Amino acid sequence: MEKILVLNAGSTTVKFQLYYMDKNNYEIITGGVAERIGQEGSKMTISVKGGEPFTYETEMQNHKSAIKEILYYLTKKYMKNASELAAVAHRMGYGGKYDSSAAIDDEVMQQLYESIPLIPLHGPAIASGIKAMQELIPTVLQVAVFDTAFHQSVKKEGYLYALPLEYYEKNKVRRYGFHGPSHNYVTKKAAEYLGYKGKFVCCHLGGGASISAVKDGKCVMTSMGYTPMSGIVMSTRPGDIDPYIPLHIMKTQNKTADEVNALLNKQSGLYGLTGYADMREILNEAEKGNEDCQTALNLYIYNIIKKIGSCITELEGIDALIFTAGIGEKSSYIREKICEKLSYLGLSLDDKANSTYPAPTMINSQTSKVKVLVIPTNEELMMAKEAYDIYVALEDTKQEAI
């Protein structure tokens, strides 16, 4: 089995997982996260198969030193040398023209550098992680897994904004969509479970949230747009709003673009409405009678229903509604309230299945005309599989050339 390392670099973190993988099987060997990179008290938290997670402090001044620490741990425990890695998969934001994962070359890096102004926190971290790996293991295959790739099958009328056309043609301003590895993974798992590809609406409901319509394995509509700020209401992001609102705030409150960006990304959404970013806290407060939390929950569900309705219209029907990510997988209340609004479709839940935690895969009643599935997302596994497929394809090409 080949060794595949998955890296997900954030502004002050690097998450990782090591897989052993072949065509039909995989095994998660270990994983963890390097935290507080470049800050006092930087540390590594490691998860070990069959054991309890453990944490140790270690100085990590930058992303290169964090990745060096990760490789040191892996070679001490699971490999004689880091060159045993068949491939390293990197979580990327914008993929531009790419409709699938790709081996990292100069063209991919140029795409990454061009997208940094749109992802100022994560872009430099991703670039640093790739460069660090190139320096530490120059021969290893590095693969970019784009958040946007799965959504490139959306038709032009679905991704084009009604702005002067030059902004699309010259600056590539368009709807991209995000959470691609998650939507791809869970809709594939749904098709495996049901035994058919069909008209699926996938609700990735976490701190960041998006909804996609997937027909026969291809995305035809998605809620997020040019950035992950748009779409439905999220933990700290507002979702779709009147585009004049940020301009009004800048004009009337003398705020800079960076200040408004911070307002929209970190201070809005459920947090802006309630003072809580965690759905569990909002649900608890709403149950105690907190009116702001009750209103926020109603608004949240209202936004989700609007997007689901749009997806069903584009699909011209629905075979299955899928819930995934932290809220989608864990909150029976949110699933119940969403499904109540969709009862006109002949959709109904099995209350016992829905209230069980963790929920079984299928939670619809026997009489429901629409399947309702809860599928835990696994973006890291999707990344590992795509990196493995690229590795195998390149190895096959080498053999053919001999």
N, C-alpha and C positions, 0 to 999 in steps of 0.2 A: 504494500500500500504506500502511496506517495504522501509526503508530509506537506500540508498546506497551512500557511500562517495567514490569519486574517487580522488586519489592523484597521482601527477606526480612530483617527486622530482628531481631538478637539483642541480648543485653545489652550487648556492646561492639563489635558488628559490624553492618554493613549490606551484604548481598550484593545485586547488581543484574545485570540483563540487559536489553538493548534489542533488541526484535524489530521487523522490518518484516513486516506480516501482512495478508493478505486472506483471502477465504473458503476458498481452496484451497491457498494457498502461504504459506510463512513463511521468513524469513531472520534468523539471529542476527547482529546487527551488532557488538556488543561487550558486555562484561560485566566484572565484577570484584567486589572487596570492599573496603569501608572497615573498617580494623581498629584495635583499641586505642582506641576512641572514649572520650574523657574521661580518657585515660591519657597518660603521657609516651611519645613515640615513635609516635604515631598515624600511619598510612600508608594509601595507596591502592595496591592491586594491580590492574592493568588487563590484560584479555585482549583482543587485537585479532584480528579475522578475518585469517588468513593471515600472522600475525606472532607473535613471541615475547612472552610476558607481560612487563610492566615494572612496577616499583614506585617510588613516590616518597613521601617524608615530607611531611606537611602537618598543621597543627594542627587537630584536630577536638574541640572541647570537649564536644559533645553530638550527639544524633542529627540535630538540625536542621542543624548545621554540616556533618555528614557528607553529608546529602542535598543540601545546597547545593553541596558540592564535587563530588558526582556530577553534578548538573545543569550545573555550570560546565564539567566535562569534556565532557559530551554536547553542549552547545550550541557549544562550541569546535570540535568535530570533526564532528558529525552533524546538527545542527539549527541554524537561524538563531535560533530562540527556543524555550524550553521549552514554550510554549503549543501547539507543533505536536504534542505528545503527544496521542493519542486517548484513552488511558486509562493509569492506573497500577494494577497489581495488587499487593495486599499479602497476604503469607502470614499467615493468622490461625490461632490455636489452636482454641479452643472456638467452635462455631457455634450452640450451643443448638438452637433449633427449626429453624434453616436447613438445608434439604436440598440447597441449591445455592449457588453463589457469588452475591453480591448487591452492588449499588451501595451505597456507604457513605453512610449518613444518620445522623440522631440515634439511631434505634432500634438500628442496628448498633453504633454507638459505645457505647451503653448496655450492650449485650451484652458488648462487649469489657471495659468497666470492671468489670462484675460478675464476669468470669472472671479478673481479675488476681490475686486471692488463690490461684488454682489454678496460675497460670503466672507466679510472681513475678519471674522473670528476664526472660522474653520479653514479658510483657504490657505493662509500662510502655514498653518499647522500641517495640513495635508502635504503641501509642497516640501516642508521640512522633513516630514516622515519619509517621503519617497527619496529625497536626496540623501538622507542618513542611511537608508537601506542600500542605496547605490554605492555609497562609500564603504559600508561595512561588509556587504556581500555583493561585489560587482557582477558576479555571474548569474545571480538568481533572477528568474523571470518575475517581473512585477506586473500586476494586472490592475487596471482601473475598473471599478464597478460603480457605474454612474447611477445616482438617484433618479435621474431623468430618463434613462434609456427605455424603460418599460413603457413610457407614455408617448414614445415617438410614433406610435401607430395611430394616434389621434389625427383626424382629418384636418386639413388646413383651416376650414371654417371653425374648427374647434380650438385651434391654438393661436389664431391670428387676432390681434387686438385692433380695434378701430381707431388707430392713430395714423398720422401721415406715414405712408408706406415705407419711406426711407428709414424709419426707425427699426423696421423689421429687416429690410434689405441690407442696411449698412451696420446696424448695431445689434441685430438679432434679438430685438425685444419681442417676445412672444410668450405664450403659455408653455411652460416646460413640465410642470408636475413634479412631485417628489415622493419619497417613500417607495420608490420603484421596486427595490428588492423585496420589501414586505408584501406589496400587492401581488407581485409575481409569485412569491413563495406560497402565500395562502390560497390564491386562486388555483394554483397547480395542485395543492393538497386537496382542495375542495373537489376538483375534477377527479382526482384519484379516489376519493372517498365515495363520491356519487356514481362514479363509473362513466361519466360523460362530461364533456365541455359544454357550457351553455351560456345563458345570460345571467351573469353574476354581478351583484353590487357588493363591493368590498368596503367596509368601514374600518379604517385604521384609526382607532380612537386612543390617543395617548396624550402626553403633554403637547406634542405637535400632532395634528390630526388631518386626515385627508380621506376623501371618498372617491372611488373609481368605479366606472362601469367597464366590465370586461366581457367581451363576446367571443366565444370559441378560443379563449386563451389570449386574445389581443385587447389592449386597452383602447376604448373608444371615447372616453370622457374621464376627466379627473378634476378635482376641485381646486387644487393648488395651481398657482400660475407662474408668473415670471420669477417670483420668490416664494419661499415657504410661508410667507406672511398671509397670503390670501387663502380664500376658501371658507371653511366653517370656523366658528369661534373655537379658540384653543386656550390652553392654560394661561399664557401671557400674551398671546397675539389676538388681534381683533377679528381676523378673517376679512371677508369682503366688506369694505366701507366705501362711502362716497369719496372719490379721489380728490375732491376739493378740501376735505377735512384737514389733511396734513398741511395744505397750503394756508388754510384759515388759521390754524394754530401757529404756524410760523409768522404770519403777518400780524396777528393780534396779540401774541404773547412774546414776540421777539425771540423765538427759539431758532436754533440752527438746525440744519438738516440732520446732523448727527444726534442732536437732542431729541428730535422728533422720531428718528429711527429707533433710539433707545426706548422712547415712550411706546411705540407701536410693537416692538419686539419683546420688551421685558416688563412693561407696566400695564398692559391692556388685557384683553380677553377676560377669562373668569377672574383672574387676579384683580384686574381693574374694577370689576363690578362688585367684588366681595371682599377683597383683601386676602383671599386664599387662592393659591395656585393648585393645590392638591385636591382632586375630586373627592377623596375620602373625607376631608375636612368640610368641604362644601355640603356633601350629603348629610354629615352629622349635624352641621349647623342648621340646615334646612329642616331637619327632623325636629330640632329644638324650637323652631318657629322663626328663625332668622329670615326676614322677608327679602333681603337682598340676595341671599343664597337661593331662596325659592324662585325668585325672578330669574336669576342667572341660570338655574337648571332648566326652567321653561324656555328661556332664550336659546340655550345650548341645544336642546332637543328640537326646537323649532328650526334652527339652522340646519341641523342634520337632516331632518325630514325634507326640507326644501331641496337639498342636494340629492338625496335619494330619489325624490320625485323626478328631478331632471335626468338622472341616470336611467331610470325606468323608461322615460320617454325616448331617450336616445336608443336604448336597447329594444324598444317596442315590446316590452314585457320583462318579466323577471322569473328565473328559475330558483335562484338561491340568494339569500341575504347573508353576508359573512361579517362576523365581528372579530376583530383582532386588536392587538396592542394592549397596553396596561388597563385602560378603562373598558375597552371592548371585551377583553377577556375576563375582567374581574367584577364588573358592576352589573349585577342582575337587574338592578333598578333601572339603569339607563337602557339596557336592552329591552326590558319590559315596556317602558314608556314609548320607545321608538316603535316597537312592534304593535302597540295599541293603536298608534296613528296609522298603521298600514293594514289594519284589519279589513278595510274595504277591498283589499286584494284577495281576501280569503286566507290571509296569513294569521296563524294563531300559534301560541307557544304552549309547550308542555311546562306548566308552572313548576313542577318538581324538578325537572331537568334544568330549567333556567336558574332555579335557586340553589342548585348544587354547586359546590366549589371544590376543585375546579370543575367547570361545567363539562358535560359530555360533548362530543363533537356536534351532535344534532340535538337541537332543543325545541324544534317545532312539534306541535301536536300531530297525532296520526291523521287528523282530518285536514290539516293545513294544506293549502294549495301551493304554498311557497316554502321551500326548505329554508331553515334558519340554522346556520352553523357557527360554532365558536372554534376558531383555529388559532392556537398560539403562534405568533409570528416567530420566524427565525431568520433574520436578515443575514446573520453571520454565516449560517449554513448555505444560504443562497449564494453568498459571495464566494465561499469556498468551492462550491460546485462549479461556478462559472470560471473561476481561476483554474480549477482542475481540467475543465473541458478545453480551455485555451492551451494549457500545458500539453495535453494529449494530442491536440491538433497539430501543434508545432513539432512535437516529437515524431508524429506520423509523417509530416512533411520532410523532416530530416532523413527519415528512413527511406522515403521514396527517392530522395536525391542521391542516396548512396549507390 
